[in-house]
Amino acid sequence: MGEPRDAPPLSGRPSPALVFHQLTQLPATGPPLATLRVPCQQPGRREQVRRPASCRSFGPATPEVDAAVRAVADVVLSRDRDGRKAYPSAGGLYAVRGYVVQSYARLVTAPGGSHQPVLGAVDPEEIRTATFGQVAGQPNWLVLTGSQPDYQERYGLRGYRYLLLEAGHVAQCLIDEAGHAGLRALPVGAFDDEGLAAAVGLRGTRQLPLYVVAMGAEAARG
Ligand SMILES: Cc1cc2nc3c(=O)[nH]c(=O)nc-3n(C[C@H](O)[C@H](O)[C@H](O)COP(=O)(O)O)c2cc1C
């Protein structure tokens, strides 16, 4: 299912980040992402909403955590017998892809099929750098990507919006399923598009990084 890892570099092609700016016509300027502020957590306020708070401090990478995250990703990203997945997708296009960075095995896998192809080796530290060091410990990383033309073909420019909305649904499903599996998670929107694409092996493909979910065991409280 993955695009070839040895695709030619991006020379002559618009970079994933630039595609977004062209579509939205927004200037590629603004405050540095790394200065985004995270509000303080208010303990005890989510009794009715059963979602655990976002986690920014994870335990060490282990084979068990790799396996548990892989299972979560597979449940969410696999198709059922009718060809549907766990999350809604406009027109059933399912244009969002998920890649799992397994921090213990140091591999990128593409979940959701009857087997989980290994796409290549990865240095999890590069993912930490591309996400501006916002997360402590050694979570796995789910990198959600999409091919904008897949949606644009059917829905015109509105397809861009649908692609992002679908990525949000996938991320929420992953977060919920992580909770059921006893794992913790953090959705990450602030990252270096180019750095992330390079670290996961997506440069030169049509896949744009859209959203990241860090997932793993919570760090032991000291
Ligand atoms: C689109 C989006 C992007 C986010 N990006 C980041 C991020 O880059 N870094 C981070 O620490 N948290 C990020 N978050 C998590 C929010 O900061 C977090 O959900 C919020 O502080 C509320 O806390 P809670 O999830 O524990 O309820 C993001 C959340 C959303 C919905």
PDBQT file of the ligand as one rigid body, heavy atoms in Angstrom, charges set to zero:
ROOT
HETATM    1  C1  LIG A 301      -5.696  20.283  15.979  1.00  0.00    +0.000 C 
HETATM    2  C2  LIG A 301      -4.968  20.060  17.292  1.00  0.00    +0.000 A 
HETATM    3  C3  LIG A 301      -3.601  20.240  17.313  1.00  0.00    +0.000 A 
HETATM    4  C4  LIG A 301      -2.902  20.028  18.508  1.00  0.00    +0.000 A 
HETATM    5  N1  LIG A 301      -1.557  20.169  18.502  1.00  0.00    +0.000 NA
HETATM    6  C5  LIG A 301      -0.873  19.990  19.653  1.00  0.00    +0.000 A 
HETATM    7  C6  LIG A 301       0.533  20.136  19.649  1.00  0.00    +0.000 A 
HETATM    8  O1  LIG A 301       1.157  20.362  18.628  1.00  0.00    +0.000 OA
HETATM    9  N2  LIG A 301       1.178  19.966  20.820  1.00  0.00    +0.000 N 
HETATM   10  C7  LIG A 301       0.524  19.657  21.989  1.00  0.00    +0.000 A 
HETATM   11  O2  LIG A 301       1.179  19.516  23.015  1.00  0.00    +0.000 OA
HETATM   12  N3  LIG A 301      -0.812  19.491  22.000  1.00  0.00    +0.000 NA
HETATM   13  C8  LIG A 301      -1.527  19.653  20.869  1.00  0.00    +0.000 A 
HETATM   14  N4  LIG A 301      -2.873  19.464  20.854  1.00  0.00    +0.000 N 
HETATM   15  C9  LIG A 301      -3.536  19.010  22.095  1.00  0.00    +0.000 C 
HETATM   16  C10 LIG A 301      -4.204  20.171  22.827  1.00  0.00    +0.000 C 
HETATM   17  O3  LIG A 301      -3.237  21.069  23.339  1.00  0.00    +0.000 OA
HETATM   18  C11 LIG A 301      -5.043  19.582  23.970  1.00  0.00    +0.000 C 
HETATM   19  O4  LIG A 301      -6.053  18.754  23.422  1.00  0.00    +0.000 OA
HETATM   20  C12 LIG A 301      -5.646  20.703  24.798  1.00  0.00    +0.000 C 
HETATM   21  O5  LIG A 301      -4.639  21.328  25.553  1.00  0.00    +0.000 OA
HETATM   22  C13 LIG A 301      -6.727  20.199  25.754  1.00  0.00    +0.000 C 
HETATM   23  O6  LIG A 301      -6.185  19.240  26.627  1.00  0.00    +0.000 OA
HETATM   24  P1  LIG A 301      -6.771  17.752  26.748  1.00  0.00    +0.000 P 
HETATM   25  O7  LIG A 301      -6.622  17.079  25.404  1.00  0.00    +0.000 OA
HETATM   26  O8  LIG A 301      -5.967  17.099  27.822  1.00  0.00    +0.000 OA
HETATM   27  O9  LIG A 301      -8.218  17.897  27.124  1.00  0.00    +0.000 OA
HETATM   28  C14 LIG A 301      -3.599  19.661  19.692  1.00  0.00    +0.000 A 
HETATM   29  C15 LIG A 301      -4.980  19.476  19.644  1.00  0.00    +0.000 A 
HETATM   30  C16 LIG A 301      -5.659  19.665  18.456  1.00  0.00    +0.000 A 
HETATM   31  C17 LIG A 301      -7.159  19.449  18.430  1.00  0.00    +0.000 C 
ENDROOT
TORSDOF 0
